[in-house]
Amino acid sequence: MEQKNWHNLSSEQVYTELDSSPKGLTSSVAKSRLQEHGSNQLITEGKKSILSIFLSQFADMMIWVLIGAALISGLVGEWVDASIILAVVILNAILGTVQESKAEAALDALKKMAAPTAQVIRDGVTQVIPAAELVVGDVVLLEAGNSVPADLRLIHSVALKIEESALTGESVPVEKDTQVLEEVNVPLGDKINMAFMGTAVTYGRGTGMVIGTGMNTEMGAIAHQLASSKQEITPLQQKLNQISRYLSIGVLLIAAVVFAIGLYMGNQPLDMFLTAVSLAVAAIPEGLVAVVTICLALGMSRMASKGGIIRRLPAVETLGSTQVICSDKTGTLTQNRMTVKQIFTVDQNLLMDAMAHCNNSVLDQAGHAIGDPTETALIDYVLLKEAWTADQIRSRQRVGEVPFDSQRKLSSVAITRPESGVRIFVKGAPDVLLARCVQDHSPEGITTLTAERIGEIELANENMAKDALRVLAFAYKDVEKTDFSNAQAVESELTFIGLVGMIDPARPEAKEAIAQCRRAGILPVMITGDHKTTAMAIAKEIGILTPEMKAVTGTELAEMTDQELEENVDKIAVYARVAPEHKSRIVKAWQKKGKTVAMTGDGVNDAPALKIADIGVGMGITGTDVSKQASDMVLTDDNFATIVSAVREGRRIFDNIHKTVRFLLSSNAGEVIAILAATIAGWRLLSPVHILWINLVTDTLPAIALGVEPAEPDVMDREPIDKKVPFLQGKDWFRILTVGAAEAILALIAFVIGGKDVTGTTMAFLTLSLSQLFAAIGFQSERHSIFKIQASKHPVLWLAFLGSTLLQLIVMFVPTLRNLFELNMLSGPQWLTVLGLCLAMLAFIEIQKLVARLREN
């Protein structure tokens, strides 16, 4: 079906274009069109099988390095180690498979949002059919409570309002009309003569002609975007992959060098092969992926307890390095519930009566108002001020009404007066209603509405509008009887009561959350379907829109080229009246500037941007299934402040993974340097089983402990980590190599002191393993001395230190294990020598940190 600007066509033109009529299609024509164009369903194209997704997880260099390490472990008889490494590889493949299935899950959620049935006119008769059988040209009937089953051009409406916030971000239901729109390029939220698939009818009734079904709807366009959106690798994964590439090259070089040196020194080829492959295993931090996974999983658990469900393990880390948060306004920064903020009246009781009577919302059993958000806000206010009780609201009676329509911009109800006759309450647009008023309800009683008084009312209306409030005016008149078929007569000769200003207010915690984001170097950006004035007011209130930043509309954004947007994106804090594709453009513009971008949202319109962002944050309460499935993280409390907790948690985890990687690599460097130096000297320092024990057993507990360390005190007072900066910078490699060299030197000293025999090997084994444990204590803070850190705040690390030390002592004091490891029992002085060398390791790290602090100062 050719795409047209249906909003520019009249009802008669739509009938002609679609070869239909007010009596609808015939069953035979509908059947033919269904066969030709397909069902009214969202489809998935090119869906990958679970097996293919699983196999694709092995196309990663680190995974192949680990598989190689497992094979090497197997060759030297370390089947337990080989099994552990392979288990880690398989676990990561399973996690990756779950992650890559998100697009299909999001499309499935889109399907579920479509209305399961539709009321149509076919063969001139009203009938209910499965929504999937709708075709272009069908005439669909809509009423309050319906979900719109397809994209429609409205041809008839009576007080019709449709909730489109899930699709456009508009917090207030849109008043629909059937009139032709003259402009060609009209934002989705302003196409008032259209109704869109998946939106909800909240008020009134209407009839529409189907102009798009399935993937040819606005929701179908979103489905296409979801299917075509490609999710990039997270910053942490990028940096770990970079490290793995360096290690892969280093492993091959080290193994080859050691093997060649050993042969040159006259050692047996088999012995040198075992030494070379052991060094290869020692050079790779086999526990790295497992420890990182554990760190992220524990972070996920901590976040869940604070209201944030992590759907992908790396998501917490990514949020921790986020530099820009693009947030939807409605329901995310605001409460997604219209609330009365100001009233202008001289008779509050009479105004409350008008607000309660001229209102179609109802109360449920719990006393919550249900209905149009504007009208529920009026009822909430009446109940809040205790002007009416819930029972009084439920027992309201009316003797007549004139429903709202967009031409009149008014609605009226009539109630019986206790004395005689009826009282008519009218509400509507202030300018329209004021023109119908001839009297004013003033403190002196009923007085003539003077020009001066009209000026006061208009000024109050203007002041409310400047505060981005939606303003309603109320009036009344008392008559003996009236003809409700004549709206003009009912709504004339009125007495003005007052004005009510309302808004979807900011969440109370949003302002502080945004302030914390700014202190953490994160730029918050508001992206909304609401009007610019409303968006700017909320943005200024909560601190998003600062004097140096500006706000733009979707129309202005559409006129920008991608290059212009990229050049100006860091100057724009608010985007109003945007379409779904605009959100993705904004995210991509930030990403082109090298920024790590988080996107929060709750509607269908947010899903593509949620998916392409570095991390998508969905809303658990108000969020659609689509947005949740497309998200990396879901806030169970819909609380923007929870994002701040996630940022803090992400930074803590990033810091801890950084400490863990430095610890593991420095330990591996110590082993490699020690074995390399001993091989050159012609010494048999350590056997493969010693190296594997230290690398896979002794280091594991402190590595995990470093991964769960509490956050550094300044974690939220510094700029985010730039994803363009290497995970390990020059200063990190310097620390890794110098600490590793110190560990190696201490082990070699112990070997020489022990006589360069079995006792020497025993002392070297203990010194190398225990010095790494002391190094872990030093690594618990990047720059603070351990003597200024309370041990009680780091119980896990100290327990890990004691646990690993105990493992070493068990090897030494259990004869069977000591013989298996080919070690000797040490004397008292020899134990003291080992302890002194290990304390020297801790002193070395403390001196490094002291020098670093002096340089900073």
N, C-alpha and C positions, 0 to 999 in steps of 0.2 A: 504494500500500500504506500503510495507516494506521500511523503510528509508535507503537510500544509500548515499555514498559520490559521488554524481553526478559529482562534479567537477573533480574527478579522472578518469572519464570514457570518452572515445572518443565519437564523434557523432554517429559512427556506433554502438558502444556498447549501447548507450542510445536508439537508434532505436530498437535494439534487446531486451533490457530489457523491454521496454514499448510496444513491439509488434506493432510498427508503422513504418512509412516510410516518405520520403520527400513529398509524396503526401497526407500525413495526414491520419486520420482515415476515415472509411466509416461512413455514417450517422447511420447505424444500430449498429455498434460497439460503437459509441459515445453514442447513446441512452441507450444501455445496461450498459455501464460504469456509466452513470449518475444515473441510477436506483440503481446500486450496491453501489456506493460510495457517492451518495448525491450531492447536488448542491455546486457550488463554492461560498459559502457564509460563513460569520462568524456567528456562532450561540451562543445563550445564554443558558447556562444550569442551571436548577434549579432556575429560576427567581421567586423571592418572590412577592406576591401580595402587593398592597399598604396597604390593610387592615392589613395584618400580620406584615408589617413593622411598621405601626402605633401602633398596640397593643404591639409590643415589646418595645416601648418607655416607657411603664409603669413598666418595670422590673428594677426599680431604687429605691433605698431606700429613697432618698430625695423626690421623687415624692409621695411615699406612706405616708411619714411623712406629706407632704403638704395636701394630700387628707384627712388624719386623722384630720389635723387642720381645714380643711373646714367643715368636719362633726361636729366637736366640736363647731365651730362657729355657725353652723346651729342649734345645740341642745340648745344653749343659746340664740337663737333668732337673731343672727347677720347674717341675710341672705345676706346683701350687702357684708360683709367681706367674707362670704363663697363663694359667686359668683365670687368675685375678685380672690380668691385663686384658684378656679377651672379653671378660665379663664387662669391664668398663667400656670397651669398644661397642659391644652389643647394646648396652644401656643407652649410650649416646645416640646410637642409630635409632632406637625405639623413640627416644625423646624427639629427635629430628623428624621422624615420621609423623608424630602427633602434631608438631608445629606446622608442617607443610600441608596438612589436611584442612587448615583453617579456611581457605578460600571456598572449598566445597561445602564446608559447614555453614559459611556465611550465605551462600547461594540457597542452601536448603532452608535457612531461616527466612530468606526473602520469600520463598515459595509459601511458607506457612502463613505469612502476613496477608496473602490474598484472601478475599472473601470466598468462603466455600460455596455459597449459593448466591443467586441474583434474581431479583424480581423484574421480569421483562414483559413487554407487550409483543406477542407474536400471533400472527393470523388475527389481529384485532382483539386478542384476548390476553388478559393479565395472567401470567403463570410464573412459577418458580422453577429455575433450572440450575444445574451445577455451573458455578462461575467459570469453570474451565471450558464450557461450551459456548460462551459468549463470542460473538463475531462482530466485525466492523459493520455498523448499520443497525445493530440492535438498539431498541429503545428501552432504557433501564429506568426503573422507578426507585427513588431514594427517599428515605425517611430517617428521622432521628434514631441513632443507634446502629445504623447500617455501616458496614465498611464498603467503601467504593470499590466495585469489582474490576473496573477497567478504567482507562482514560476516557473521559466523556466531555462532549461539548454540551453545556446545559441549554435546554430549549424551553424550560419552564421551571419557575421556582417560587416558593411561598415562604418567606422568612427563613430561607435556607442558610445555614452556617455549617462550615466544614472545618474540622480540626486538622491542620496540615503541618503541625510542628515537627512531626517525625520526618517529613519530606523537605520542608522549607526552613524550619527553625522558627517560624512565626508562633509566638506564645499564645496569641489570641485567635480563636476561631475566625475564619475569613467569612465575611458576609458575601454571599454569592448572588449573582445577577445574570441575566440572559442577554443584556445589551451588547451590541458589537463594540469591540475595542478598536480604536482607529490606529494606534501605534503598532508598528510591526514588531519591534524588539521590546518585549515586555517581560520583566522578571517573572519567574514561576509563581512567586507569592502574590503577584498583582494580576494574574490571569483569573479575574473574578467570575468569568463566564465559563470556566473549565472546572472539572473535578478529576482527581488523579487516583489511580489505583493504590490501594492500601491506606488511604486517608479515611477519617471517620466523620460521619454526619452527626453533629451534636444538637441541631435545632432545625425545625421546619421540615419541609419536604421539597422534592423537585423531580424533574425528569431530564434525562440526558441521553444523547446519542453517542454510542461507542465509536470512537475515532482511532483507538489504538488498543491492541491486546497483547498479552504475553511480553515478549522481549521488545516490542515496539511501543512500550509505555515509558513514562518517566522512571518508574521503578526498574523496568527492564534495562534502561540506560545505565542505571547504577549497577545492575547485575553484570553488564558488559564491562564496566570499569573495574569491578571486583575481580572478574575473570582475567582481565588484562594487566592488573596491577602486579608488579613484581616486587617481592619483598627482599630487601638487601640484607646482607650479613650484618650482625651487630658490631659495634666498635670493638668490644672485647674479643669477639671471635676473630676479627680482622687482625688484631695485635697478637693474639696467641698463634694464629696461623703464620704470622711473620716470624715469630720466635721459632716455631717448629721448622720453618725452612732453613733458618740459620743452623739450628741444631742438627738437622739431617745432613747438611754439608759437613759440619764439624765432626759428627759421629764417624762418617766415612774416612775423613782425613786422620782423625785420632787413631782409629783402629788400624789403618794402614801403616801409620808412622810407628806405632808401638810394635806391630808385627815385624816390620822391617828392622827396627832397632834390635829387637830380641834375636832375630836370626843373625844379624851382624855381630851380636855379642856372643854367639855360639850356643844359644838356648835351643831346646828341642822344638821343632815346628808345632807339635800338638800342644805343648805347654803354652807356646806363644799364641796359638790360635785361641785357647781358652782365655788367656789374659786379654787378648784383643777384643773378643766378643764380650767379655765381662766389662771392659772399659766402655764398649759401645752402649751396653745397657746402663752403666753408671752415668754416661754423658747425657742420657735422656731422662728427664724427670717423669718416670712412668706414673707417679702418683698425681701429676699435675692436673690432668683432666678430671680424675676422680675427686681430688680436693676442690677444684673449681666447682664441679657439679654439687658437691656437698655444701659448699659455701652458699651457692645460689639457692639450693633447696631449703637450707635452714633460713635463709633470708625470705624465701617465699612463705615459709611457715610463720615467721615473725610478722610479715605484712598481713597475712590472713587474719591474725589475731587483732590487727589494728584497722581492719576494714578494707584491705586491698587483696583481691585474689589474683595471683600471678598465673597467667595461662602459659607463659613460656619462661623457662628458667633464666635465660639471660636478660629478661625484661627489667628486673630490678637494677642490675648493673647499668643497663642502657639509660634508664631514667636518672640514675645517679650522675651520668655524664651529660644529661640534657642541658642544652643552652637556650632553647626556645620552647615555650609551651603554648600551642595554639588551642584555645579553648572555646567551645560553643558557649553561648550565654545562657539560653533557656534551660533551666534545670541543673545546670552545672555551676555557674556563677550566681544564678538566681534560684528562687525556690520553686519555679514553675507553678506558681499559684497566685493569681491576681489578688491584690490586697489593697483595701482602701487606705490611702495615706492622708488625704486632706478632705475637709468638707467646708462649704461656705453657705451659711444659713443663719437666720435669726430664730428659727423654731426647729430645734434638733428633733423633738419628738415627732413633729409632723413629717419631717424629712425621713425619719426612720420608718414611719408608717408607709410612706411612698416607696421606699426601698424594699420593704417586705411585701407589699401588695403587688407592685408592678414588677413581678418577678416569677419566672417559671421554674426555678430550681426547687428541688425537694430535699428533705432530710431523710437519711437512712436511719436504721435502728440505733446506730451509734451516735446519731446527732450530727453527722457530717453532711454538708451540702453537696448535692449532686446535680450537675447540669452544666450550662454554659459558664465558663470561668468568670466572666464579668458578673453574671448574676449570682454565682456562688459567693463571690467576694462581697457583694452587698449583704447577703444573708449572714455571712460570717461576721461582718461588722455590726449588724443589728444584734446578733447574739452576744458578741464581745462586749458591747455597751449595755447589755442587759435591758435593752428597750423592749424586746420581745422574748418570750420563752420558746423552747423547742415545740411544745404542745400548741402554742398559738400559731407558730409557723405552719404546723401540720394541718391545723383546722381552718386555714384561710378559705374564704368563699368569695367568688366573684359572680356578678350577674351579667357581665358582658366583657368583651375585649376586642381590640383591634391589634392583630399581631404586627410585629416589626417588619418593615421591608426597607430595602436600601434606597428607594425613591423618596419615601417620607422621612426616613432616618428617625422614626418615632415608634413607640409602642404604648398602648393604653389599656387599662383595666378599669372596671367599674365595680364598686362594692355598695352594699345597701347601707344607708345612713340610719342610725338609731332613731332620729327624729322622723324623717320622711325623705323620699327621693333617693338619689344615688350620688356618690362621690366618685369622680373620675380622676385617677392618677395617671400622669403621662411622664414618660422619660424618653430622652433622646439626645441628639447632638445639640450642644448649647446654642449655636447660632440659629438653628432651625426652631428649637423650642422657644427661645427668647422672642422670636418674631411672632409667635402665636400667643404671647402673654400680653395682657392689657392691665393687669393688676399685680401688686407685690404684697407678699405676706410679711409685713414689717412689724417692728415692736409696737407700733401704735395701732396695729390691726391691719385690715385690708385697705391699702391705699393705691392710688393710681400709679402705674409704673412710669416714672418720669425719665427724661433723657439723662439726667444726672445719675439716677439709680441704674439705668442700663449701662452707663459708662463704668460704674463700680463693678457690676457683674462681669462685664467684658474684660476688665482689668484682672479680676480674680481668675477668670478663665485663662487669660494669657499667662499669668504667673504660674498656674498649674501646668500649662502646656510647656513652659520653659523648663520645668522640672521633669519633663518627659512623662507626665501623668496623662492617662487616658481619662477625659472628662465627660461626665454625663450630667445633664440638667434635669431637674424634676419640677413639675407643676401640677396643679389640680384645679377642678371646678366642681361646684355642687349644682345639680340640676334635678328636676322632678323626674324626667325621663329623657331618653335620647335614642336616636336611630344608629345602631352600631355598624350598619352597612355603609354609613356615610362618615368616613374617617375625617374628612375636612370639618364637618360639623362637630364631631366629638372632640377634636383636638384644636379648637379655637376658643377665643375669649377666656384664656387660662389665667390662673394666678401663680406667679413664680414662687417656688419654695426654696430652691438652693442648688448648689453644685456639689458633685462628688468626684474627687480625683483619685485614681487608682493606678497601680503599677505592679508588675511582677518584681518584687523586691530582691535586692542582693541577699545572698546567704550571709548570715551574721559573721561567719568565720572566714569568708572569702577575702576580706580586706587584709587581715593579718597574714593569711596564707600567701597572698600576693606580695606583701611587704617582705616576708621571709624569702620568697623566691628572689626578689631583687637583691637582698643582702647576700644571697648565694650566687649572684651573678647570672640569674636566669631571667630572660625577658618574657613576660606574659603578653599574649596577643589574643584579642577577642574576635571571634568569627561568628556572625549570627545572621539569621534571616530577618530579624526585626528591623524596624526603621532606624535611620541614622541618629535621630534625636534621642530616641529611647536608649540605643546602644551607647551613645556618648555619655548620657547622664549616668548610667550604671557604671561605665568604665571609669569616669572621673571619681565617682563615689568610692570605688574600691581600689583606686590607685593604678589602674592599667593605663588610662589616658593621661599622660603628663604633658606639660606645656610644650616640650620639644617634639612630641609625637603628634601624629595626625590621624584622622579617620577618613575612610573612603567608602563609597558605595559599590555594590556589585556592578552597576552600570559603568562607573568610572574605572573599575578594575578590568572590565571587559574591553575597554578601549585601550588598555595598556598592552604592549607586546610583552612577550616573556622576558626579553632583555630589559625593558623599562621596569617591569615588576621586580626583577632581580636587583636592579640598581636602587630601587626605592623601598624595597621590602623592610629594611631595617629602620625606616622612618615612620612606618605605619603600625599603629597599635590596635586599631579597630577597623573591622570590615563589616559593613551592614548591607542588608538586602542581597546576600550572596546566593548563588546557585551551587549545587553540589560540585560541579567541575571547578568552580573557583577555589574551593577549599584545597583540592589536590594541587592546583597551581601554586597556591601560597606555600604549602608544605615543600613542594619541589623547589620553589625559588629560594627558600631558606637553605635547603640541602645543597643547592648549587653554590651557595656561599660557604659551604663546608661546615654548616652547623648541624648539631644533633638535635632533632626536632621531635617533641612529643605532641600528640594531638588528643584532646579530650572531647568527648561527644556522646550523645545519647540517641540520636536519630538515624534513620535510614540514610539521610543525606551525608552523614559523617563517615559512613563505612569505608568508601574508597580512600579517603584521606587517612583514616585510622590505620588502614592496611599499609599504605606506602610510607607513613611516618616511621621514624626510627623506633618509636614505641607508641602504640595506640592505647588510650585509656578510656574504657567504656564505663557507663553508669549502670549499676546493678538494679536500681529500683525503677527509675523512669526510662532506662535505656531499652531500646528495641532489641529483639533477638539478633537482628542483623549486626547492630553495633557491637554487641557483646562478643559475637563470634569472630568479628573482624579485629577485636582488640587483643593486645598482649597482656593487658591488666584490666580488671574490672573492680570499680569501687563499690563495695556492697552497701555503703551508706550514702552514696552519691555526694560525698563531701569533698569539695575541692581541697580542703585542708589536709585530707588524707594523702594527697599528692606530695605535700611537703614531707610527710613522714616517709613516703616512698623515696623521695630525693635523698633524704638523710640516710635511709637504709641502703640505697644504691651506692652512695658515696662511701659508706662504711664498708660495704662489701668490695667495692673497687679497691679501696685502700688495703683491705685484708688480703685480697687476691694478689695485689702488688707485693705485699710483705711475704706472702707464701711463695710466690714465684722467685723472688730474690733469695729467700732462704733455701729453697730446693736447688736452685741453680748454683748458689755458692757452695752448697754441700757437694753437689756433683763435681763442681770445679775442683774442690779440695781433693776428692777421690782421684780424679783424672790426673791432676798435677802430681800428686803423691806417687801414683803408679808409674807415671811417665818418668819422673825423676829417678825412682828406684830402678826402673828397667835400664835407664842410661847408666846408672851406677853399677849395674850387674847384681842388684839385690832382689831377693824374692820377698817383697814387703807384705803383700796380702794375697790371699787366694780368691778365686771367683766367688766362693760361698761367703767370704767375709764382705766383699763389695756388695753382693746382692742383699745380704742381711742388713747392712747399714742403709742401703738405698731404699729398700722396700719395707723394712720393718721399723728400724730405729727412727727414721725421719718422718714416718707417717703420722704418728700422734701429734708431734709439735706442729707439723704442717697444717693439720686439721684445726688445731687449737688457734693458730695464727689466723685461720680463716673465720673464726667466730669471735674474734677480739671485739671489745666495745669500741665505739667510734672515738676518734681523736677529738679533743675539745673544740678545735677550730674547724670541724668538718663542714659546717654550714656558713662559714665566714670567708670562703675563698671561691675563686672562679671555677667553673666546671672544667673537667679535663677535656681538652680539645682532641677530637678523634683523629686529627691529622698528626698529633704528637705521638711518637713511638711509645708503646707501652713501657718499654725499658729505655730510658735515655742514657746519655753518656755517663752521668754520675752514678746511675744504677749499675751499669756494667763495671764501672770502676770499683764500686762497693762489692759486687759479686766476685770479681777476680781477685781483689786484695784480701777479702775474707777467705776465699777459697785457697789462695796461696798461703795465708797464715795458717789455716788448718793443715795444709799439706806439710809445711815446714815443721809445725809442732809434732805431727805424726812421724816425720823423718827423724827429728831429734829424739823422740821416744824410742824409735827403732834402734838408733845408734846407742843410746844409753842402755838399752836392754841387751846389747851384745850382738845385734844383727843375726840372732838365731830365733828359735821358737819363742823365747821370752821377749825378744825384741819385737817379733810379730804381734805377740799378745799386747804389749804396751802400745804399739802403733795402732792396733785395732781399737783398743779402748780409748786412746787419745783422739783418734779421728772421729769415732762415733760420739763420744761425750762432749768433745769440743763443739760439735754441731748442735748439741742440745743447749750448751751455753750460748751459742750464737743465736739460737731461736729466742732466748730470753732478751738478748740485745736487740733483736729485730722487732720487738713488740711495739716500738715507737720509732718513727722515721727520724726524729730529731731530739726527743726528750730523753734525758738520762733515766735509766731504770731505778736509780736511787730517789727519783722524784715521782715515781709511779707507785701508787698503792697496790701492793700484791693482792689485797682482798678484792680489788676490782677486776682482777685477771685470774680467777681461780682455775679456769679451764687450761690455760697455758701452763700453770704450775703443776697441775695434775698430770698433764701430758709429759712434762719434764720428769716428774717422779716416776710415771709409768714406763717411759722409755729407759730411764736409768735402771729401773727394776728389771727390765728385760735383759739388759746387759749383764747385770749382776747374776741373774739366773743362769745365763750362758757360762759365766765364770765359776759359779759355785755348785752347779749340778754336774757331777763328774761325766755323766753320759754325754751331755751337750758339750762340755769342755773338750772332751776327746773327739767328738764329731767335728768340732771347729779347729781341732789340732792346736789347742792353746795350752799354756802353762799357768799354774797358780802363781800369783805374784806375792812378793814379800811386802811388809809394811812400808818401807822406804819407797819401793817401786810404786805402790798405790798412791803415796803422797806426791811422787813425781808426776804421775798422770793427772792428779787433781790440780797441782800447781800449773801444769801446761794448759789445762782447760780453763782455769781462772785467767790465765794470760790471754786466752782467746776473747773472753768477755771484756777484759781491760782494753784490748785492741779496738773492739767495736765502740766502746765508750769514748775512747780517744778520738776516733773518727767522727763521732757525733759532736764532740766538743769543738773540734776544728771547724766543722760545718757551721755550728752556731756562731762561732767567733767571726767567720767569714760573712755571715748574714748581717751581723751587727756592725 
